Amino acid sequence: MQYLCAALCAVVIMNACNPAKEEAKNDELAPPVAEKRPDTLTGNRIDNYYWMKLTEEQKSAEQKDEVTTKVINYLNSENDYLKAKLKHTETLQEKLYNEIVGRIKQTDESVPYRLNGYWYYTRFEEGKEYPIYCRKKGTLEAAEEILLNVNEMAKGHSYYSIAGLRVSEDNKLLAYGEDSVSRRRYTLYVKDLATGKLVGEPITNTTGSFTWANDNKTLFYSRKDSVTLLPRWVMKHKLGTSPKKDVLVYEEPDDTFYTTIYKTKSNKFLVIASGSTLTNDYQILDANTPDGKWKSFTKRERGLEYSIDHYQDKFYIVTNWDALNFRLMETPDTKTDKANWKEVIAHRDDTLLEGIDIFKDYLVVSERSKASTQLRIISQKTKDEHYMTFEEPAYTIYSSTNLDFDTDLLRYGYTSMTTPNSTYDYNMKTRERKLLKQQEVVGGYNPADYQTERLWATAKDGTKIPMSIVYKKGIKKDGTNPTMLYGYGSYGASMDPTFSSTRLSLLNRGFVYAIAHIRGGQEMGRQWYEDGKMFKKKNTFTDFIVRNF
């Protein structure tokens, strides 16, 4: 947080004050210079700083200690330079820090969701760093049952993280992972929720991804490769047996793939998912027969991307098979090979299909079009459909926790650069919305004081680049306002317009904050990603510096 404030302070000082006057005091400070040792790498590429990486070639402990010491000394010198250069801003840094922290509500609680007869939620207590995981049986008026109080568990640790909480189908056992060394290698524990005692022996070196079979005694979990750190193995554990007897059920042969395991929303199938950048692969097993034989969903095919959901007797598949922007298919759960897939929603050139939520009477489709996210509601019976509509020009909407098939209520989230993150229930039959919770900004916040817009800039090649901006009302848009422009444009990751209470410290000082939705993400569909990678990667950078509107 302090480094964030220092960076924010630097932006404020450089853009909102007189930089020449402020910097003059520190002109005598010279920035640190890293030592250059040219190394020729694959393809005759010269890397002057490759020496900073510990390699197998550095055989002796003395060599490794020398490199480690020099790298740490250099990093410390960079930090010292930053502190010295910004010493005259320490008062402002403290002010900004207090502003940012002061807007965070320390006592908070998530919106409860219902699962298998219980309401689950997470809450935070003032002055405490970690969450408390809770549930209530039947109704929200029932007595609270604390599953894990992570504040108590974290005592005595300089770092502590909990992951992968999974309750057994009979609601009696909780599986969770613990990491106390910050390596994302979790030790798996099972807790008896009636007695509060741990069951069996802990299982070390897991990824924090666990799934119960329907027999309430078989646990599946994944493990990482010690070299690549990618999840590679899926193991089966029986409660009451030694982890040394755990059975290997799947080993990923390709070290460019990651592997995890989960259970479908229908609770009928266990799924082992393997994926790389551009390929997906699945193995499935009836969750009622954990000792059965796993079945390949369809033959692995390089470049075939897809995700699967199950309902009643069918699998639904969102896939890029002959569909750049993806399409929706279905297949009987007894015949999952690609040859049996049938189209439900066709490919569209102007709309990216990102995912689905299946209900008894409705199908909810998450889409992306013209740089905006959208939710499309389709009746399973009549096939009538409608889109949810919103007034703001730039916003983010997403499907939230929807674990029940037999309901007309869709839980969704909404936010924009002026609207704090909000959770709603939407009645898909009556089209009524109910606000369940909106992020509170401590100290007061009025969204009407700010304005968000969607602008379009013209890139060097004539392509229109969307940009989401926010500013405080009353400023003159004459090109003289200090501006913070953010962009990413890589790996197909879309940078959607969302709210940030931290950002208010800029906006209240006259800044314009802008997100450039440059190529390399998927804001405008899959082609937007394709046009911002590999030999077209230059578009990512030229998009970011366009000046024509």
Secondary structure, DSSP 8 states (H G I E B T S, - for coil): -HHHHHHHHHHHHHHHS-HHHHHHTTTT----------EEETTTEEETTGGGS--TT--SHHHHHHHHHHHHHHHHHHHHHHHHHTGGGHHHHHHHHHHHHHTS-SSEE---EEETTEEEEEEE-TT--S-EEEEEESSTTS--EEEEEHHHHTTT-SS-EEEEEEE-TTS-EEEEEEESSSSS-EEEEEEETTT--B-S--EEEE-S-EEE-TTSSEEEEEEE-TTT--EEEEEEEETTS-GGG-EEEEE-S-TT-EEEEEE-TTSSEEEEEEE-SS-EEEEEEETT-TTS--EESS---TT--EEEEEETTEEEEEE-TT-TT-EEEEEETT--SGGG-EEEE--BTTBEEEEEEE-SSEEEEEEEETTEEEEEEEETTT--EEE---SSSSEEEEE-----SS-SEEEEEEEESSS--EEEEEETTT--EEEEEE---TT---GGGEEEEEEEEE-TTS-EEEEEEEEETT---SS-S-EEEE----TT--------STTHHHHTTT-EEEEE--TTSSTT-HHHHHTTSGGGTHHHHHHHT--B-
